[in-house]
Amino acid sequence: MPTRPCWVEIRTQSLEEDYRFLASLSAPHAELLAIVKADAYGHSLAHCAPAAVRAGARWLGVTSVEEGATARALCPDAHILVIGGVFRKQASAIAQHKLTTVAWEAWQLEELSAAARASQTSLPVHLEIDTGMSRQGVSPNAEFAALAPLLRYFSPSSPLRLEAVMTHLYAADEADGRGTKAQLAQLDAVLTRIHEAGMNPDWLNVGNSAALLAGQAPAIADLAARHGMKAMLRPGLALYGLAPQFEPPFEDREPDTFVAARAALKPVLSWKSAVVGVRSVPTGAVVGYNGTFVATEPMRLALVAAGYGDGLDRHLSNSFSLLVCGQRAPIVGRISMDQTVLDVTEIPDVEPGDEVVIVGTQGSETITAFDHAAVSGTIPWEVFTRINARVRRIAV
């Protein structure tokens, strides 16, 4: 049956082109792992994971074991990395669905070892090192005291295989690069200790979209090569067509990779709704809950079928515009759970059924996730992932 007019369009061809462009930036230095975690940043794992594979991705990154199982059904031949690690009693599912997991705790490796023996298989593991985020990962402090016990799980007789060492760069989007250099130096020391223990992992799994676009791929590849490893980077936001913003801005000039990315990357997601009805109101009319907007003159208002229940941030109330008939129409009154009101007084041709763009382009006007983030005080990653599951994702 016809559904409520609030939907997201996913341009899978744009995602494929974005992946190929990013791969061209990383070559010949590094392999790419396409980040499709959190339902492909709210874009739809079902649409985006196969598109990334079609574009040439051999590796996919997901949040959880359950998301990995879904990705495996979609992409039977891909290497699928569970970046969030395993939780208790999930190790058997890693073996069942032929997933690779990140690990950093002894109990994780213990459960993975038991699952590997039970399934009579060898399980690859990406060992995460905490080089500064204080989040997940083995701490390299205190003369590597926490590292040595974990390396014993990768002995020659173990069913676990140390396929990669990885870390998260916490400041790859800072233009001066000092935080990243310090993290890579710390990682260098850890890799030396791992090799001294007789371990020879294949991959050094480091770096996000910002690292790639800031031109860090050669440095990461050099570090990997010094230890007989291959480099892997994990683009996320750029895969979906947005180049991360750097703070502070580059002082001298932007890296060529970043300039090229801003020109080449194509947004994958457009979020749309429709006008439900149009009405005229007199001076003094109250619009929305708690009367936060009162008409100071006669106005024409358009009701839109989208609200905070769909993921439209309530902080945009009275502070943002959406696109209708190719023009920006201000939001007036508070955004409701399921509806939003626009001032279309200056757009005389608006009629019920007209398309409204929440994120995307209409005519010569464009609204980006960065625009939403700037007004609502957040980041584009949250803008995307906040779009509710009830909003249909349509591949176009």
N, C-alpha and C positions, 0 to 999 in steps of 0.2 A: 504494500500500500504506500501511497505518498507519505513522506516523512516531514517532520518539522524542518524548516529551511535554515539549518545551521550546519555547515559542513566544512571539511578541509580537503583541498585538492593537493595531491602529491604528484609532482612531475618527476616520474622515475627516470626519464631521459636526462633531465638536469642532474640528478644524482649520479648517473653513470658518467656524464661528462665531467662533473666535479671530481669524481674519483680518478678518472684518467688524467686530469690536469694535475692533481696532487701527486699522483704516481710519477708524472714527468718531472715534478720538482724534486722528488726524493731520489730518483734514479741518477746515477747508479749506486748511490750511497746506502739506501735503506729500503727494506720491504715495508709495505703498509698493512696495518691491521685496521680494518674499517670498524669504527665504533657504532654499534647499533643497539647499545644498551638503553634501558628505560624506554622500551618500545620505540627504538630509533629516535630518541629525543622527542618523543611524542608524535613522530611522523608516521608511525606504523611499521613495526618489524616485518609484518607480512608483505608489505610493499617494498621496503627498503633493503632488507637483507638479500633477497634474490637479485635486486637491481645492482647492488654492490658486487655480487658474484659475477653477474653478466659483464660488468665493467672490467673484471679481471682480478677482483679481490680473492685471495686464497685464505685470508684470515678474517674472522669476525669477532668483535668483542661484545659480550653481553654482561648484564649485572649479576645474574643468579643462575643456579642450576636449572630452575624451572624455565627461565627464559632461554637457557641453552637448549633444553629439550625441544622447545618450540622452534628455535632456529635450526636445530638438526633436522626436524621434519621438513622445513622449508628448503634447506640447503644441505643435502645429504653428503656432499663431498668436501665441504669447507672445514678448515680448522676453526674450532669455536672455543674461545678463551673466556672462562668465567672470571671476570675481573674482581668481583666482590668476594671471591673465595667460597669455600664450602662451609655450611653450618653442620651441626651435629646430625649424624645419621644420613647425610646426603651423599657420602662417598660412593655408595653402590650405584647411584644414578649417574655419577660421572663416568663410571665404567660402562654402564648400560647404554648411554647415549653417545659414547665415544667423544667425550668432552675433554678439554684441557682446563686445569684450574690454576689460579694463583693461590699460593699458600705461604704462610709465614709463622704458623704456630705448630708446636710439636704434636698436639692432639689432631690437627688436620692431617699431618703426614702419617700419623699412626693409623687413622681411619682410612686414609687413601691406600696405605700399604695393605691393610686387611682386605679392602675391597678388590684390590688388584690380585691378591692371592686367590680370593674366592672366585673371581672371574677368569683366573688363569691368563692374565694379560699383563702387559706393562703399561703403566700410566705416566704420561709426560706431565711435568709440573713446572710452573714459572714461579721461582722463589722471589718474593718481593723484599726489597731492602728499604728501610725507612731512612732516607737521606735528608730529612728535615721537616716533614709534614706532621710528625707525631700522630699519625693516623693508623694505617695498617702497614705492616712490614717489620722485618727483623731489625732491631737496633744494632748498629755497628759499634756502639760505644763499649767501653771497658775492655779493651783489647780483644774485641770480637767474641766475648764470652757467650753471647746468645747465639752466635752463628755456628760455632763448632758442633754443638749437639744436633743441630738440624741437618748438617751436612752428612752425618752418619746414616741418615735415612736414604742416601743416594749411593751406598756402597755397591760394589760390583754384583753382590748377591741380591740386592734389593729389587723389588718389582717396580720401583719408582725410578723415573729417569729425569734428571735435571736438564730440561730442555732449554730453559731461559732464565736469566736473571733480569729483574725489572725494578723500576722505581717510578714514582710520580714526581714530576717537576712542579713545585708549588708556585713558581714565579716566572714561568716561561713567557708570560705576557707583559713582563716588565722590560722596557726597552734597553736598560743598561746591561741586562744579562748577568749581573753579579751573583744573584741567587742561583741561577742555573750553573754557572761555572763552579761555584762552591759545592753544589750537589754532585756534579760530575767528578770533581776531584775526590770527594768522599767515596763515590761509587768505584772509582779506579782502585782505591785501596782495598775495598771489599773484594773486587774481582781478583786482585793479586792473591789475597788470602784463599779464595775459592780454588784458584789454580794450584796454589801450593799444597792444598789438600787433595790434589789429584783429580779434581772435577773439571770437565771440559764442556760446559753448556754450549749449545749451538747459537743462541740468540741473546742479544742485549736489547731488551724491550723497554725503550725510554722515549718519551716525547709525545706531545699532543699537537693540535693544530697550530698553536702559537709557536711552538718550537720549530715546526716545519716551515712556517711562513717567515719566521725571523732568520731563517738560513742556518739553523742549528744542525741540520742533517749531516753535513760533513764532519763536524766535531764529534757527534755521537758515533758516526761510522769509524772515525779514527780511534776512538776509545775502544770500540768493539774489536777492531782489527788488531790492536795491541795485545789483546787477550785471545786472539784466534777465534773471534765470534763474528757473527753477522748482525747488522743493526736492524731494528724494527721500530717504526714510529706509529702512533695511534691517533690519526686525525678523527675528530668528532664534529665540532661546529662547522669547520670548513667543508666537510663532506656534504653538509646541508645548505651550502651556498653563502655562508657568512664568514668573513674574515674577522678574527678577534681584534678588538681594539687594544692598543698598547698604552700602558701607563708607566712612567711619563712618556709622552710622544718621543719619537726618535729625534735626537737633537740635530744631527747633521743632515742625513737623508735616509729615507726609508729603504730597507733592503730590497733589491730587485725582485726577490721572491714575493715580498709583500705587495709591491706595486703590481706585479703580474697577477697576483691572486685577486686583488680588488677589481681588476678588469675582467678576469675570466670566470670567477665563481658565479654560479647561477642559483638563486634561491629555489629550494625544492618545494616549500610549503606555501600555500595561500589559504587563508581562513576567511570564509564568506558567510553571509546571512542574507536576509531579504527584508524589505519593508513590509510590515504587516498592515499598517494603516497610516493615513495622514489626516491630521485635524488642525483646525485653526483655533487659537485660544486668545482671549482678550488680555489687555494689560492687567496685571495683578494675579494672573493665573499661577497656581502652585504646580510645580512639576516634580513628581517623584516623592519618595519617602522623606518625611521630616522637613519638607519645604526648603531644601537647600538651594533651590533655584526658583525665583519668582519673576515672571515676565514683566519687563519694564515697558513693553510696547506690544501691540498685536503681533502674534507669531504663528508660523506654521511648523508643526511638529510631526516627525515621522517615528513610528514605533518599530523597533527592530527586534527580531527573534534571536537574541543572544544576550546572555547575562553572566553574572559571576559563577553561576552553576555550570556554565560551559567553559569557564576559565578566564573570562574577561575581568581583569583586576578591578576591584571596586575603587581603588585609589585613582583610577582614570576618571571618575565622576567629576563633571564640571571642569575637566582639565585636559581633555583629549578630543580628537576628531576621528571619525571614520569616513570612508569614501562612498559617495553615492552620486550617480550621474557624472562621474569623473571629477567631482569636487569634494573638498573637505567640509564635512558637516559636524559642528561641535556637539559633543555629548552634553546634554543639559539634565540636571537633576541627578540623583543617585542611581547608579547602575543597580538594577534589581537582580534577583536570582536568575530569571529567565528572559528578561527584557531590558532594553536600553532605549532611551529617547534621544533623538537628534533634532537639532535646530536646522530646518531646511527652508527658513524664510527667504534666504537669498538664492535658493535653488528651485525655481518655480515649476520645473517639469517632473518633480518626484511623484511617483504613483505607487500604490500597493503592488508588490511583486518585484519591484526594482531590486537589483542586486546591490548588496552592501559589502564592502571589503573591509575586513578587520586587520588582516595582515596580507600585504600583496600590492599589486598594481592595478589601477583602473584609469584608463586614459593616460594622461601624462603625470599623474600623481602616484606616489608610492608610500606605503606605511610599512616599516620594518619592525622586526622583533626588538632591535635596538631602540627604536622610537618608543615602543611600549615600555621597555625597561627603564629608559631615562625618566619617564614621568612617574612610573609606579615604584621606582627606587629598587630595582632588582637587576637581573642579568638576563640576556636573551635565552640562555639555557632553561631558566625557569619559565619564561614566557611560553616556550614550546611545550615543555613537559607538563605545564599546568592545564593545557587544553584537555578538557574532560573526555573520557572514553565514550560518552554519549554523543559526542560530535563525530559524525561519520567521516572516515578517511576514504577518499575516492582517488584511485590512480587515474591520471589523465596523461 
